[in-house]
Amino acid sequence: MPAAYAIPFPPEATPTVTPRALLSAWETARDAAAAALEGPPRAFRFKGRTADAPPLDLLLEDRDACCWAEAIDRRIGLDHAEGLAILLRLLALLEVMGRAPWMRGLFDIGREGTVLHPDLLRAAATQPLDDAARFDEEGLRHRLARPSLKTPSRIPGATPV
């Protein structure tokens, strides 16, 4: 029987997290995978968008995803909204990276570790999930197509306007 979680919000209302928390979760999941940590299947029941809307049920059975969920549960905990949000965003990021070929220039996964472009990490930490608890690919593409602006005074040689 899978571990079950009643999530008190619909997928679209998944809280934002800090990019640092998401990166830490990525590293935690990677370490757990390298250690061949096993985790149980997990069932997630999201609250419906409205009082009369049906809940969304998701079942996490993939061996790798169960490993990552176990690692996040042990390190952060899945008994509160922040832990759930970090896990859901991590899983959504991995899923979109696998299906969106245009994103390949925004990350590099190698034996020594993973490099995630800061804009990708920031977007994954704050972009809303869709009603299936995934990232909308076009929404991410639009957000990542815009250059991130830094405060001019923080850029060497830049003059504040």
MIZARO-559626 format. One line per 5 residues: for each residue x, y, z of N, C-alpha, C, O, CB. Coordinates in Angstrom, 3 decimals, padded with zeros to 6 digits, always signed. Glycine has a CB too. Layout:
# residues N
X Y Z X Y Z X Y Z X Y Z X Y Z ~ ...
# end
This chain:
# residues 161
+000.846 -001.179 +000.000 +000.000 +000.000 +000.000 +000.890 +001.241 +000.000 +001.817 +001.339 +000.804 -000.962 -000.001 +001.223 ~ +000.616 +002.180 -000.891 +001.457 +003.379 -000.959 +001.215 +004.320 +000.215 +000.131 +004.362 +000.798 +001.208 +004.117 -002.264 ~ +002.264 +005.074 +000.540 +002.100 +006.157 +001.508 +001.153 +007.163 +000.874 +001.269 +007.444 -000.319 +003.486 +006.822 +001.899 ~ +000.217 +007.713 +001.642 -000.794 +008.607 +001.084 -000.672 +010.002 +001.689 -000.403 +010.169 +002.878 -002.202 +008.044 +001.326 ~ -000.880 +011.000 +000.823 -000.782 +012.392 +001.231 -002.013 +013.132 +000.750 -002.345 +013.092 -000.435 +000.506 +013.047 +000.682
-002.696 +013.812 +001.670 -003.809 +014.686 +001.324 -003.231 +016.092 +001.202 -002.817 +016.686 +002.198 -004.975 +014.618 +002.401 ~ -003.203 +016.615 -000.001 -002.602 +017.922 -000.250 -003.713 +018.963 -000.203 -004.669 +018.885 -000.975 -001.847 +017.957 -001.628 ~ -003.596 +019.938 +000.697 -004.697 +020.877 +000.938 -004.835 +021.998 -000.098 -005.464 +023.020 +000.177 -004.524 +021.488 +002.277 ~ -004.261 +021.813 -001.263 -004.357 +022.810 -002.320 -004.373 +022.092 -003.668 -003.873 +020.972 -003.775 -003.179 +023.830 -002.241 ~ -004.938 +022.722 -004.693 -004.882 +022.126 -006.033 -003.469 +022.283 -006.596 -002.716 +023.134 -006.122 -005.932 +022.786 -006.986
-003.097 +021.488 -007.588 -001.729 +021.568 -008.131 -001.325 +022.979 -008.541 -000.178 +023.378 -008.344 -001.597 +020.651 -009.325 ~ -002.275 +023.747 -009.118 -001.968 +025.099 -009.584 -001.601 +026.044 -008.439 -000.985 +027.085 -008.671 -003.151 +025.661 -010.347 ~ -001.967 +025.697 -007.225 -001.687 +026.538 -006.062 -000.471 +026.038 -005.275 -000.260 +026.449 -004.134 -002.911 +026.591 -005.150 ~ +000.317 +025.163 -005.872 +001.525 +024.679 -005.201 +002.398 +025.880 -004.846 +002.723 +026.688 -005.716 +002.308 +023.664 -006.102 ~ +002.777 +026.002 -003.583 +003.560 +027.170 -003.176 +004.900 +027.258 -003.915 +005.462 +026.255 -004.356 +003.803 +027.131 -001.675
+005.384 +028.485 -004.028 +006.721 +028.677 -004.570 +007.732 +028.254 -003.516 +007.412 +028.160 -002.331 +006.950 +030.154 -005.005 ~ +008.940 +028.005 -003.960 +010.042 +027.668 -003.061 +011.233 +028.523 -003.471 +011.181 +029.206 -004.494 +010.392 +026.126 -003.112 ~ +012.271 +028.494 -002.709 +013.458 +029.240 -003.104 +014.269 +028.400 -004.088 +014.263 +027.172 -004.005 +014.314 +029.623 -001.863 ~ +014.958 +029.046 -005.010 +015.840 +028.278 -005.905 +016.859 +027.462 -005.122 +017.199 +026.346 -005.516 +016.567 +029.216 -006.873 ~ +017.346 +028.014 -004.015 +018.321 +027.281 -003.193 +017.722 +025.988 -002.627 +018.393 +024.957 -002.592 +018.822 +028.173 -002.042
+016.454 +026.043 -002.182 +015.790 +024.851 -001.652 +015.613 +023.810 -002.748 +015.782 +022.615 -002.505 +014.425 +025.215 -001.039 ~ +015.276 +024.256 -003.944 +015.099 +023.326 -005.057 +016.432 +022.696 -005.451 +016.489 +021.496 -005.721 +014.472 +024.045 -006.264 ~ +017.489 +023.474 -005.488 +018.810 +022.941 -005.814 +019.268 +021.956 -004.750 +019.842 +020.916 -005.073 +019.830 +024.077 -005.958 ~ +019.020 +022.271 -003.499 +019.370 +021.354 -002.410 +018.601 +020.047 -002.540 +019.157 +018.972 -002.309 +019.085 +022.002 -001.044 ~ +017.319 +020.134 -002.909 +016.518 +018.921 -003.108 +017.068 +018.103 -004.274 +017.107 +016.875 -004.211 +015.036 +019.282 -003.360
+017.493 +018.784 -005.336 +018.091 +018.087 -006.485 +019.318 +017.291 -006.022 +019.469 +016.118 -006.364 +018.488 +019.105 -007.608 ~ +020.184 +017.935 -005.250 +021.395 +017.276 -004.770 +021.064 +016.124 -003.821 +021.713 +015.079 -003.854 +022.304 +018.287 -004.070 ~ +020.056 +016.320 -002.981 +019.612 +015.257 -002.080 +019.116 +014.054 -002.878 +019.463 +012.913 -002.572 +018.502 +015.770 -001.141 ~ +018.308 +014.313 -003.896 +017.776 +013.236 -004.734 +018.896 +012.529 -005.492 +018.887 +011.304 -005.612 +016.738 +013.788 -005.723 ~ +019.851 +013.288 -005.997 +020.971 +012.694 -006.739 +021.797 +011.790 -005.814 +022.168 +010.684 -006.206 +021.871 +013.807 -007.356
+022.084 +012.247 -004.601 +022.829 +011.439 -003.639 +022.071 +010.164 -003.294 +022.667 +009.095 -003.168 +023.110 +012.243 -002.367 ~ +020.758 +010.281 -003.144 +019.935 +009.107 -002.822 +019.954 +008.096 -003.972 +020.020 +006.888 -003.746 +018.480 +009.534 -002.514 ~ +019.897 +008.596 -005.188 +019.937 +007.698 -006.355 +021.292 +006.991 -006.424 +021.353 +005.796 -006.714 +019.672 +008.488 -007.672 ~ +022.374 +007.722 -006.158 +023.707 +007.116 -006.175 +023.840 +006.051 -005.091 +024.569 +005.073 -005.263 +024.786 +008.190 -005.991 ~ +023.140 +006.238 -003.981 +023.164 +005.269 -002.880 +022.130 +004.157 -003.056 +022.008 +003.276 -002.205 +022.924 +005.980 -001.559
+021.385 +004.201 -004.168 +020.337 +003.213 -004.471 +019.283 +003.136 -003.356 +018.811 +002.053 -003.010 +020.969 +001.826 -004.687 ~ +018.928 +004.286 -002.809 +017.875 +004.363 -001.796 +016.548 +003.954 -002.429 +016.231 +004.369 -003.543 +017.782 +005.799 -001.188 ~ +015.791 +003.154 -001.725 +014.479 +002.763 -002.223 +013.401 +003.415 -001.377 +013.547 +003.577 -000.166 +014.320 +001.229 -002.220 ~ +012.328 +003.781 -002.033 +011.209 +004.382 -001.330 +009.917 +003.722 -001.760 +009.852 +003.118 -002.831 +011.152 +005.890 -001.581 ~ +008.895 +003.830 -000.939 +007.610 +003.218 -001.271 +006.866 +004.040 -002.324 +007.156 +005.222 -002.508 +006.747 +003.071 -000.010
+005.916 +003.421 -003.009 +005.024 +004.219 -003.866 +004.289 +005.233 -002.977 +004.100 +005.012 -001.781 +003.995 +003.295 -004.646 ~ +003.890 +006.326 -003.583 +003.212 +007.381 -002.834 +001.999 +007.849 -003.618 +002.061 +008.047 -004.831 +004.168 +008.567 -002.544 ~ +000.895 +008.023 -002.900 -000.350 +008.501 -003.502 -000.594 +009.922 -003.012 -000.540 +010.197 -001.813 -001.560 +007.564 -003.147 ~ -000.860 +010.812 -003.949 -001.127 +012.207 -003.634 -002.546 +012.544 -004.049 -002.942 +012.297 -005.188 -000.112 +013.143 -004.331 ~ -003.310 +013.109 -003.127 -004.667 +013.572 -003.442 -004.694 +015.076 -003.226 -004.643 +015.572 -002.101 -005.758 +012.846 -002.556
-004.777 +015.792 -004.363 -004.848 +017.246 -004.334 -006.290 +017.681 -004.137 -007.212 +017.072 -004.680 -004.267 +017.853 -005.629 ~ -006.475 +018.718 -003.371 -007.786 +019.335 -003.208 -008.263 +019.832 -004.573 -007.454 +020.280 -005.385 -007.736 +020.505 -002.168 ~ -009.548 +019.758 -004.825 -010.106 +020.277 -006.066 -009.983 +021.785 -006.135 -009.860 +022.457 -005.111 -011.560 +019.869 -006.207 ~ -010.018 +022.308 -007.338 -009.868 +023.758 -007.554 -010.977 +024.538 -006.857 -010.737 +025.622 -006.327 -009.870 +024.081 -009.059 ~ -012.186 +023.992 -006.857 -013.325 +024.601 -006.167 -013.919 +023.556 -005.240 -013.548 +022.384 -005.294 -014.400 +025.136 -007.181
-014.838 +023.982 -004.396 -015.432 +023.066 -003.420 -016.143 +021.890 -004.086 -016.161 +020.786 -003.544 -016.410 +023.817 -002.532 ~ -016.730 +022.126 -005.265 -017.451 +021.043 -005.935 -016.608 +020.325 -006.996 -017.093 +019.397 -007.643 -018.705 +021.590 -006.576 ~ -015.365 +020.744 -007.178 -014.480 +020.076 -008.150 -013.908 +018.798 -007.543 -013.606 +018.756 -006.351 -013.327 +021.024 -008.595 ~ -013.761 +017.769 -008.355 -013.199 +016.529 -007.822 -011.703 +016.703 -007.522 -011.027 +017.519 -008.149 -013.417 +015.363 -008.819 ~ -011.200 +015.933 -006.563 -009.766 +016.015 -006.272 -008.969 +015.368 -007.411 -009.511 +014.596 -008.202 -009.436 +015.325 -004.910
-007.684 +015.693 -007.479 -006.783 +015.053 -008.430 -005.966 +014.030 -007.669 -005.326 +014.356 -006.669 -005.862 +016.094 -009.149 ~ -005.985 +012.796 -008.139 -005.194 +011.732 -007.533 -004.010 +011.410 -008.427 -004.174 +011.136 -009.616 -006.053 +010.471 -007.290 ~ -002.823 +011.443 -007.853 -001.605 +011.057 -008.558 -000.932 +009.933 -007.787 -000.848 +009.971 -006.559 -000.641 +012.269 -008.729 ~ -000.457 +008.939 -008.514 +000.239 +007.824 -007.898 +001.673 +007.826 -008.399 +001.919 +007.763 -009.604 -000.465 +006.471 -008.209 ~ +002.604 +007.899 -007.484 +004.025 +007.910 -007.806 +004.548 +006.492 -007.601 +004.685 +006.029 -006.469 +004.814 +008.951 -006.921
+004.842 +005.802 -008.717 +005.322 +004.424 -008.637 +006.685 +004.215 -009.287 +007.333 +003.197 -009.045 +004.325 +003.510 -009.275 ~ +007.127 +005.164 -010.110 +008.418 +005.051 -010.775 +009.520 +004.870 -009.723 +009.561 +005.599 -008.732 +008.694 +006.303 -011.657 ~ +010.393 +003.915 -009.938 +011.417 +003.594 -008.947 +012.305 +004.796 -008.620 +012.593 +005.063 -007.454 +012.272 +002.446 -009.444 ~ +012.734 +005.515 -009.657 +013.583 +006.678 -009.420 +012.818 +007.764 -008.663 +013.338 +008.345 -007.710 +014.115 +007.232 -010.750 ~ +011.599 +008.033 -009.083 +010.797 +009.064 -008.418 +010.519 +008.679 -006.965 +010.515 +009.542 -006.087 +009.469 +009.286 -009.172
+010.289 +007.403 -006.707 +010.071 +006.955 -005.325 +011.339 +007.141 -004.491 +011.265 +007.484 -003.311 +009.628 +005.473 -005.299 ~ +012.490 +006.915 -005.100 +013.772 +007.152 -004.435 +013.907 +008.617 -004.071 +014.268 +008.952 -002.943 +014.945 +006.713 -005.331 ~ +013.616 +009.500 -005.033 +013.740 +010.944 -004.787 +012.762 +011.387 -003.708 +013.111 +012.182 -002.835 +013.496 +011.743 -006.085 ~ +011.542 +010.873 -003.768 +010.538 +011.246 -002.762 +010.979 +010.791 -001.370 +010.814 +011.523 -000.394 +009.159 +010.631 -003.114 ~ +011.531 +009.602 -001.282 +012.015 +009.102 +000.008 +013.132 +009.991 +000.547 +013.167 +010.309 +001.736 +012.510 +007.650 -000.126
+014.041 +010.385 -000.337 +015.149 +011.244 +000.087 +014.645 +012.598 +000.580 +015.110 +013.108 +001.601 +016.139 +011.441 -001.065 ~ +013.700 +013.173 -000.146 +013.145 +014.473 +000.255 +012.371 +014.324 +001.565 +012.443 +015.193 +002.434 +012.221 +015.050 -000.861 ~ +011.636 +013.229 +001.705 +010.884 +012.993 +002.936 +011.832 +012.888 +004.130 +011.557 +013.449 +005.191 +010.033 +011.712 +002.814 ~ +012.933 +012.181 +003.964 +013.886 +012.023 +005.064 +014.599 +013.331 +005.409 +014.871 +013.605 +006.578 +014.912 +010.960 +004.710 ~ +014.897 +014.126 +004.399 +015.678 +015.343 +004.638 +014.814 +016.539 +005.027 +015.160 +017.288 +005.941 +016.479 +015.685 +003.406
+013.701 +016.717 +004.339 +012.870 +017.903 +004.536 +011.549 +017.556 +005.210 +011.061 +018.290 +006.070 +012.606 +018.590 +003.202 ~ +010.978 +016.423 +004.804 +009.674 +016.004 +005.299 +008.590 +016.313 +004.289 +008.587 +017.377 +003.671 +009.361 +016.680 +006.626 ~ +007.680 +015.387 +004.126 +006.544 +015.580 +003.225 +005.250 +015.759 +004.004 +004.160 +015.606 +003.452 +006.418 +014.399 +002.265 ~ +005.371 +016.079 +005.277 +004.205 +016.263 +006.128 +003.803 +017.725 +006.253 +003.034 +018.089 +007.142 +004.471 +015.692 +007.494 ~ +004.327 +018.567 +005.354 +003.980 +019.990 +005.366 +004.065 +020.528 +003.941 +004.671 +019.909 +003.066 +004.923 +020.795 +006.323
+003.452 +021.687 +003.720 +003.323 +022.247 +002.367 +004.670 +022.515 +001.709 +004.824 +022.273 +000.512 +002.526 +023.531 +002.413 ~ +005.653 +023.012 +002.466 +006.949 +023.322 +001.848 +007.634 +022.070 +001.314 +008.141 +022.072 +000.192 +007.863 +024.018 +002.856 ~ +007.651 +021.013 +002.098 +008.272 +019.769 +001.643 +007.576 +019.205 +000.417 +008.225 +018.762 -000.530 +008.262 +018.740 +002.757 ~ +006.241 +019.226 +000.444 +005.479 +018.760 -000.721 +005.755 +019.624 -001.947 +005.920 +019.107 -003.052 +003.978 +018.760 -000.412 ~ +005.805 +020.943 -001.749 +006.057 +021.853 -002.871 +007.433 +021.608 -003.475 +007.586 +021.625 -004.696 +005.938 +023.314 -002.416
+008.429 +021.380 -002.635 +009.776 +021.116 -003.138 +009.785 +019.824 -003.953 +010.341 +019.784 -005.051 +010.790 +021.027 -001.969 ~ +009.174 +018.778 -003.422 +009.127 +017.509 -004.162 +008.365 +017.665 -005.473 +008.847 +017.227 -006.518 +008.476 +016.411 -003.305 ~ +007.191 +018.278 -005.438 +006.378 +018.414 -006.651 +007.116 +019.233 -007.713 +007.068 +018.897 -008.896 +005.023 +019.073 -006.320 ~ +007.783 +020.283 -007.306 +008.533 +021.115 -008.249 +009.748 +020.373 -008.795 +010.077 +020.509 -009.973 +008.974 +022.419 -007.577 ~ +010.414 +019.596 -007.957 +011.551 +018.791 -008.418 +011.091 +017.780 -009.469 +011.706 +017.651 -010.528 +012.225 +018.061 -007.226
+010.012 +017.071 -009.170 +009.499 +016.081 -010.121 +009.024 +016.746 -011.413 +009.259 +016.223 -012.503 +008.349 +015.282 -009.489 ~ +008.361 +017.889 -011.297 +007.894 +018.601 -012.488 +009.078 +019.091 -013.323 +009.028 +019.055 -014.552 +006.994 +019.788 -012.090 ~ +010.133 +019.546 -012.663 +011.320 +020.005 -013.391 +011.963 +018.848 -014.150 +012.287 +018.982 -015.330 +012.341 +020.640 -012.423 ~ +012.145 +017.735 -013.489 +012.747 +016.574 -014.159 +011.893 +016.115 -015.333 +012.413 +015.752 -016.388 +012.936 +015.418 -013.166 ~ +010.592 +016.135 -015.141 +009.683 +015.695 -016.197 +009.762 +016.611 -017.413 +009.840 +016.126 -018.542 +008.249 +015.641 -015.675
+009.742 +017.928 -017.205 +009.774 +018.855 -018.339 +011.146 +018.837 -019.014 +011.232 +019.003 -020.231 +009.426 +020.287 -017.877 ~ +012.209 +018.639 -018.252 +013.536 +018.553 -018.853 +013.617 +017.359 -019.809 +014.320 +017.413 -020.818 +014.615 +018.439 -017.757 ~ +012.901 +016.293 -019.490 +012.905 +015.108 -020.336 +012.068 +015.234 -021.600 +012.302 +014.511 -022.569 +012.425 +013.950 -019.556 ~ +011.095 +016.141 -021.605 +010.207 +016.232 -022.773 +010.386 +017.502 -023.593 +009.765 +017.637 -024.647 +008.785 +016.144 -022.327 ~ +011.208 +018.426 -023.146 +011.357 +019.704 -023.842 +012.776 +019.833 -024.403 +013.676 +020.295 -023.702 +011.040 +020.888 -022.888
+012.982 +019.432 -025.651 +014.334 +019.471 -026.208 +014.953 +020.865 -026.233 +016.177 +020.985 -026.180 +014.315 +018.921 -027.596 ~ +014.154 +021.908 -026.310 +014.678 +023.268 -026.347 +015.364 +023.663 -025.044 +016.103 +024.647 -025.011 +013.563 +024.239 -026.648 ~ +015.129 +022.906 -023.968 +015.724 +023.231 -022.670 +017.148 +022.699 -022.517 +017.826 +023.037 -021.547 +014.860 +022.678 -021.561 ~ +017.605 +021.884 -023.444 +018.892 +021.200 -023.264 +020.069 +022.149 -023.036 +021.051 +021.759 -022.403 +019.177 +020.346 -024.465 ~ +019.995 +023.358 -023.526 +021.067 +024.325 -023.292 +021.018 +024.968 -021.919 +021.900 +025.752 -021.570 +021.017 +025.391 -024.332
+019.997 +024.647 -021.135 +019.834 +025.258 -019.820 +020.293 +024.358 -018.671 +020.209 +024.743 -017.505 +018.394 +025.632 -019.617 ~ +020.776 +023.164 -019.004 +021.271 +022.267 -017.963 +022.282 +021.300 -018.559 +022.304 +021.061 -019.766 +020.107 +021.495 -017.299 ~ +023.118 +020.752 -017.686 +024.075 +019.733 -018.088 +024.130 +018.714 -016.960 +024.400 +019.059 -015.810 +025.498 +020.347 -018.391 ~ +023.874 +017.469 -017.295 +023.912 +016.398 -016.305 +025.091 +015.498 -016.652 +025.144 +014.912 -017.733 +022.560 +015.588 -016.271 ~ +026.029 +015.399 -015.726 +027.215 +014.570 -015.942 +027.563 +013.789 -014.701 +026.895 +013.898 -013.673 +028.398 +015.422 -016.363
+028.611 +013.002 -014.804 +029.037 +012.183 -013.664 +029.448 +013.016 -012.455 +029.255 +012.610 -011.309 +030.188 +011.294 -014.074 ~ +030.008 +014.170 -012.725 +030.476 +015.014 -011.635 +029.343 +015.795 -010.972 +029.535 +016.390 -009.911 +031.525 +015.971 -012.144 ~ +028.193 +015.794 -011.580 +027.066 +016.524 -011.010 +026.230 +017.159 -012.096 +026.381 +016.866 -013.282 +027.550 +017.585 -010.037 ~ +025.366 +018.016 -011.673 +024.435 +018.681 -012.577 +024.639 +020.184 -012.478 +024.843 +020.739 -011.399 +022.966 +018.300 -012.250 ~ +024.577 +020.814 -013.624 +024.621 +022.267 -013.671 +023.280 +022.715 -014.234 +022.893 +022.322 -015.334 +025.835 +022.798 -014.541
+022.578 +023.542 -013.468 +021.305 +024.105 -013.889 +021.480 +025.605 -014.071 +022.017 +026.282 -013.195 +020.179 +023.792 -012.859 ~ +021.032 +026.119 -015.196 +021.107 +027.559 -015.426 +020.299 +028.245 -014.330 +019.205 +027.788 -014.000 +020.576 +027.946 -016.858 ~ +020.813 +029.325 -013.765 +020.086 +030.012 -012.687 +018.669 +030.431 -013.071 +017.767 +030.391 -012.233 +020.856 +031.228 -012.256 ~ +018.459 +030.833 -014.328 +017.109 +031.221 -014.746 +016.162 +030.030 -014.762 +014.985 +030.169 -014.427 +017.148 +031.867 -016.125 ~ +016.667 +028.854 -015.151 +015.846 +027.636 -015.131 +015.492 +027.282 -013.695 +014.341 +026.961 -013.398 +016.585 +026.452 -015.814
+016.448 +027.336 -012.826 +016.214 +027.025 -011.420 +015.207 +027.994 -010.806 +014.309 +027.581 -010.072 +017.532 +027.065 -010.638 ~ +015.357 +029.269 -011.103 +014.442 +030.295 -010.589 +013.020 +030.078 -011.124 +012.041 +030.197 -010.388 +014.947 +031.707 -010.973 ~ +012.930 +029.761 -012.408 +011.610 +029.522 -013.001 +010.949 +028.292 -012.374 +009.760 +028.324 -012.056 +011.731 +029.341 -014.530 ~ +011.703 +027.223 -012.198 +011.136 +026.003 -011.616 +010.717 +026.206 -010.168 +009.791 +025.547 -009.695 +012.139 +024.864 -011.704 ~ +011.373 +027.092 -009.472 +011.043 +027.353 -008.071 +009.786 +028.201 -007.930 +009.137 +028.182 -006.884 +012.207 +028.043 -007.380
+009.436 +028.953 -008.991 +008.345 +029.920 -008.841 +007.231 +029.816 -009.881 +006.141 +030.342 -009.656 +008.905 +031.284 -008.887 ~ +007.472 +029.162 -010.997 +006.449 +029.043 -012.050 +005.290 +028.188 -011.541 +005.531 +027.145 -010.933 +007.054 +028.424 -013.352 ~ +004.048 +028.595 -011.768 +002.919 +027.763 -011.333 +002.916 +026.404 -012.039 +003.309 +026.288 -013.200 +001.592 +028.490 -011.597 ~ +002.471 +025.399 -011.319 +002.246 +024.089 -011.933 +000.884 +024.130 -012.614 +000.050 +024.978 -012.296 +002.321 +022.924 -010.869 ~ +000.663 +023.218 -013.544 -000.651 +023.156 -014.190 -001.574 +022.235 -013.391 -001.203 +021.761 -012.317 -000.524 +022.662 -015.661
-002.760 +021.985 -013.911 -003.739 +021.188 -013.163 -003.391 +019.711 -013.074 -004.103 +018.948 -012.420 -005.086 +021.333 -013.790 ~ -002.300 +019.291 -013.725 -001.824 +017.913 -013.618 -000.520 +017.846 -012.817 +000.156 +016.817 -012.824 -001.619 +017.307 -015.020 ~ -000.164 +018.933 -012.127 +001.048 +019.031 -011.310 +002.319 +018.962 -012.156 +003.336 +018.422 -011.720 +001.064 +017.921 -010.267 ~ +002.252 +019.508 -013.353 +003.404 +019.577 -014.253 +003.657 +021.045 -014.589 +002.839 +021.916 -014.293 +003.165 +018.729 -015.557 ~ +004.808 +021.301 -015.214 +005.058 +022.641 -015.723 +004.497 +022.746 -017.123 +004.632 +021.828 -017.932 +006.566 +022.976 -015.709
+003.864 +023.874 -017.402 +003.407 +024.171 -018.746 +004.651 +024.534 -019.565 +005.319 +025.529 -019.283 +002.333 +025.337 -018.755 ~ +004.950 +023.732 -020.563 +006.161 +023.928 -021.351 +006.199 +025.298 -022.023 +007.231 +025.968 -022.020 +006.277 +022.841 -022.396 ~ +005.081 +025.708 -022.595 +005.061 +027.005 -023.275 +005.215 +028.168 -022.291 +005.858 +029.170 -022.602 +003.761 +027.163 -024.064 ~ +004.630 +028.029 -021.119 +004.799 +029.059 -020.103 +006.256 +029.192 -019.676 +006.765 +030.300 -019.508 +003.928 +028.753 -018.896 ~ +006.920 +028.052 -019.500 +008.339 +028.090 -019.162 +009.159 +028.668 -020.305 +010.067 +029.469 -020.080 +008.840 +026.693 -018.811
+008.842 +028.262 -021.533 +009.588 +028.770 -022.689 +009.479 +030.296 -022.751 +010.471 +030.992 -022.971 +009.060 +028.133 -024.007 ~ +008.272 +030.799 -022.556 +008.056 +032.247 -022.593 +008.846 +032.935 -021.482 +009.507 +033.947 -021.716 +006.554 +032.574 -022.460 ~ +008.774 +032.386 -020.293 +009.475 +033.000 -019.163 +010.986 +032.960 -019.346 +011.674 +033.927 -019.020 +009.096 +032.300 -017.865 ~ +011.504 +031.862 -019.860 +012.945 +031.724 -020.015 +013.480 +032.450 -021.242 +014.687 +032.658 -021.362 +013.310 +030.271 -020.093 ~ +012.594 +032.837 -022.150 +013.027 +033.577 -023.334 +013.348 +035.024 -022.983 +014.098 +035.690 -023.697 +011.950 +033.526 -024.424
+012.785 +035.504 -021.896 +013.058 +036.873 -021.457 +014.352 +036.887 -020.662 +014.519 +036.063 -019.763 +011.882 +037.439 -020.607 ~ +015.265 +037.788 -020.961 +016.516 +037.831 -020.197 +016.254 +038.273 -018.765 +015.380 +039.099 -018.503 +017.528 +038.778 -020.866 ~ +017.027 +037.706 -017.842 +016.894 +038.165 -016.457 +017.686 +039.460 -016.324 +018.824 +039.563 -016.782 +017.399 +037.075 -015.429 ~ +017.077 +040.414 -015.707 +017.725 +041.708 -015.536 +018.319 +041.794 -014.146 +017.678 +041.423 -013.162 +016.733 +042.861 -015.775 ~ +019.521 +042.274 -014.070 +020.171 +042.459 -012.785 +020.174 +043.944 -012.477 +020.120 +044.779 -013.381 +021.617 +041.876 -012.784
+020.236 +044.260 -011.214 +020.321 +045.656 -010.815 +021.611 +046.226 -011.379 +022.678 +045.660 -011.140 +020.263 +045.811 -009.262 ~ +021.553 +047.337 -012.124 +022.756 +047.870 -012.767 +023.924 +048.079 -011.823 +025.072 +047.880 -012.220 +022.436 +049.159 -013.426 ~ +023.663 +048.479 -010.574 +024.760 +048.749 -009.662 +025.517 +047.475 -009.275 +026.629 +047.559 -008.755 +024.235 +049.437 -008.418 ~ +024.938 +046.310 -009.517 +025.594 +045.055 -009.183 +026.405 +044.502 -010.340 +027.145 +043.536 -010.157 +024.574 +044.042 -008.750 ~ +026.291 +045.073 -011.500 +027.031 +044.606 -012.660 +028.314 +045.420 -012.750 +028.249 +046.645 -012.853 +026.183 +044.729 -013.970
+029.488 +044.772 -012.714 +030.732 +045.521 -012.786 +030.751 +046.415 -014.030 +030.446 +045.971 -015.137 +031.934 +044.562 -012.793 ~ +031.108 +047.654 -013.825 +031.219 +048.587 -014.936 +029.916 +049.230 -015.351 +029.917 +050.140 -016.180 +031.797 +047.898 -016.093 ~ +028.796 +048.778 -014.792 +027.499 +049.354 -015.181 +027.234 +050.629 -014.399 +027.666 +050.792 -013.258 +026.355 +048.340 -014.949 ~ +026.541 +051.489 -015.025 +026.183 +052.758 -014.378 +024.687 +052.754 -014.103 +023.900 +052.511 -015.017 +026.583 +053.986 -015.266 ~ +024.274 +053.018 -012.859 +022.843 +053.072 -012.568 +022.165 +054.129 -013.427 +022.723 +055.197 -013.676 +022.604 +053.361 -011.079
+020.960 +053.820 -013.873 +020.215 +054.742 -014.718 +019.366 +055.648 -013.858 +018.655 +056.506 -014.380 +019.343 +053.985 -015.726
# end
